[in-house]
Amino acid sequence: MSEKDADRANEMSGMAGTVVQAGSIAGGIHLHPAPPMPFSPPHELPPDVHAFTDRVEQLEQLDLLLAGSDPVASTAAVVISAVSGTPGVGKTAFAIHWAHRVSGRFPDGQLYVNLRGFGPHTPVPVTEALGGFLRSLGLSNEEIPSDIDERAARFRSLVAGRRMLIVLDNAAGPEQVRPLLPGTSSCVVLVTSRSALQGLVSRDGARRVNLDLLPDVQATALLRMLIGPRVDAEPDAVAMLVQECGRLPLALRIAADLAAMNPDVTLAELAGDLEDEQERLAALDAGDDPITAVRAVFSWSYRNLPDAQARAFRLLGLHPGRDFEPASAAALLDTTVLRARRLLDALVRAHLVERTRTGRYQMHDLIRVYAADLAKNEEPATEQEAARRRLFDFFLATASVAMDILYPQERDRRPRVPTEGSAPLVDDIEAARWLDAERAALLAMAAHTSHSSWAIFTIALSTVVYRFLDSHGYFDDAVILHTAAVAAGQQRNEPVAVGRALHNLGSVYQRLGRYQDAVAYLEQSLAATREVGQPMVEAFALSDLGLVLMLLGRNDEALLNLSAALRLFQQEGDLTGQGQVLNNMGLVLGRLDRHDEAADHIEQALSVFRATNDGPRTGYALNDIGVVLQRLGRYSEALAHHDEALGFAHKTTDRALAAAALNGIGNTNRLLHQQETVLDLHEQALTIAQQIGDRYEEAQALEGLAAMHRDLGNIRDARDHWRRAREIYAELGSPEVEQVDRLLNETPD
């Protein structure tokens, strides 16, 4: 395990399986069984809709499907219901209402995700949706695989045999849905979409439930439930309202809210106003809009808002996030957080904004498009630009503050960003929570600005949050952000920005085990930065390139690059960089069997990390020294270093370091003939490595298990573990393949 992996400052709530606690050298390592982690069923359904009406036939269809499902036959096909219909017809409300009705039938929980397949935003990537489900099922970010197929397989494993309801709302099509399907009939899946989902019906056996416009009688009943007895007093006006709302529940609810807020205005007057609004929109719209009735109601509702609320509604259409909280809305609206919250709550009461179950706010996709159109047509271009600038300044400033709290020792590696007007964050917990909550909005901001005159925001954001995305395992997001930053730098013709973003991409691909891609991006980064003389960016790229070359077995080239990086870091006075390079040079020297030199380099790195109070890197350096001491035959000293490294893993909640230290302790105990704990130690390391997606350390654990089985005379088990390790090394392109081949040849069946 390389020192570079010290950057993975993971949140570790506890070791999986058996917990290892650091003990004395004489006493060895003390094993304590970990208590089983209780499963806390997720209950993610949004609140049931008020005054739900009709849909009796469709509800009965779903009830029959549920009655026919078999929760015991775990190998039977999963039951899938596909709810389709026109925008605004109430698909989400219908699905959520039925889900609440039957939630008691699913004691293991209910999962919900809005896939945003239709609307102003990019649909939710399948990898992101799977990641959310896995977190809801108890996995930490570090335990979630990066590969989409591995995520889907892990999801199927976790829900197998559990009686769960899974609601996939607003799907774009079958391709977005299939990876989110469980594998057994213990679960029931409910999908909503504007699409007919024909492929899901024909290939996956989904049962289609189509929602049509409300019948006149039921539309009138909905208005009666929402408005009250005034409906019966003005039947003609109500009939007119029903027709002008297109019998769409979304439009009817907004119209009813306007009526309820204006009790002194007759329903006939309101219906007349709505008819006038429809005529106004028809005159402005030369096209054939299939949801004219909905837009007319939006417009009618909007024009009844006070000026401040109307302005807030328009400007919220410019917000790039899928949802938002009052602080970012305040920046967009140029007001206080308290005032922004009041405006948002007023828009919630007007049914133009919704409050989410996490306390944030969002808009229905149709309403968001309408708000964005209003902003474009009614707000001066200068005010639109000023609002976006305020919002983007807020996001970048708060991200910078959060990173300074989380990683203060790396402040000089990030761009200086004015922090005036940022959200008030006070500690690590708040900083990490804010970055996690706003991650999607930050990516949306980068996508919005990367090809605009504001591309500088994308460039800065890539550098500011690089370490957070890396250390928390958000590799998919990191690839998206850094790729956008490359494009932004190219648009602005800024080689330094391009070089830094290419370095960030190369680093992410190294973490993903895609070593050849990492080399390509890092070499491009060097080419971009050397032209303009940027020693720090060049040093970053050289350092990481040296690491990847070592992992590929190109050790002489690795030393050349690391030596060049060390000179640049020394020239720039960057102690952290010097320590990283010295540590990695020690690893390369160890692979070249120059063990005394290796120990000296890593000891120098350790001194740097202790001086800078860098806990994670201190732990990795200790563990790497332990590996070198093993090779020098100084086993007791090696065990002490691995033991101390494991202590740092607990302190810094770094699961990658824990896996490496457990492997180190297991290997050393085997060499010391303390065999009783070796298999347990490597099994723990294997479990953790698989959970966090660390393929290299997974192979190391398999090698450790193989060696112990060989020593115990279990040759078949030994060869099986070596074969599994070899597959991983071959996948990574690591030179350890040759070593495993030699061991297999030396250990015949």
Salt bridges, closest charged atoms under 4 A:
GLU3 OE2 - ARG617 NE 3.40
ASP5 OD1 - ARG511 NH1 2.81
ASP7 OD2 - LYS4 NZ 3.69
ASP7 OD1 - ARG617 NH2 2.60
GLU11 OE2 - HIS472 NE2 3.27
ASP48 OD2 - HIS97 ND1 3.15
ASP63 OD2 - ARG101 NH2 2.57
GLU128 OE2 - ARG322 NH1 2.59
GLU143 OE2 - ARG655 NH2 3.55
ASP204 OD2 - ARG178 NE 2.71
ASP216 OD1 - ARG247 NE 3.90
ASP232 OD1 - ARG224 NH2 2.99
ASP257 OD1 - HIS351 NE2 3.60
GLU277 OE2 - ARG280 NH2 2.60
GLU277 OE2 - ARG303 NE 3.57
ASP289 OD2 - ARG295 NE 3.60
ASP323 OD1 - ARG360 NE 3.06
ASP345 OD1 - ARG355 NH2 2.50
ASP365 OD2 - ARG194 NH2 2.82
ASP365 OD1 - HIS364 ND1 2.87
ASP373 OD2 - ARG295 NH2 3.50
GLU378 OE2 - ARG303 NH2 3.39
GLU379 OE2 - ARG314 NH2 2.69
GLU383 OE2 - ARG311 NH2 3.36
GLU383 OE2 - ARG390 NH2 3.31
ASP393 OD1 - ARG389 NE 3.28
ASP404 OD2 - ARG411 NE 3.50
ASP404 OD1 - ARG414 NH2 2.83
GLU410 OE2 - ARG467 NH1 2.12
GLU410 OE2 - ARG617 NH2 3.25
ASP412 OD1 - ARG416 NH2 3.36
ASP436 OD1 - ARG439 NE 3.57
GLU438 OE2 - ARG360 NH1 2.92
ASP470 OD1 - ARG511 NE 3.03
ASP476 OD2 - ARG151 NH2 3.44
ASP477 OD2 - ARG439 NH1 2.40
GLU494 OE2 - ARG492 NE 2.72
ASP517 OD2 - ARG514 NH2 2.86
GLU538 OE2 - ARG530 NE 3.08
ASP544 OD2 - HIS503 NE2 2.85
GLU557 OE1 - ARG554 NH2 2.94
ASP574 OD1 - ARG413 NH2 3.25
ASP593 OD1 - HIS595 NE2 3.59
GLU597 OE2 - ARG594 NE 2.93
ASP614 OD2 - ARG617 NH1 2.56
GLU637 OE1 - ARG634 NH2 2.94
GLU644 OE2 - ARG610 NH2 3.33
GLU698 OE1 - ARG695 NH1 3.02
ASP711 OD2 - ARG670 NH1 3.44
ASP711 OD1 - ARG710 NE 3.27
GLU731 OE1 - ARG695 NH2 2.74
GLU736 OE2 - ARG591 NH2 3.18
ASP741 OD1 - ARG726 NE 2.50
GLU746 OE2 - ARG742 NH1 3.22
ASP749 OD1 - ARG719 NE 2.79
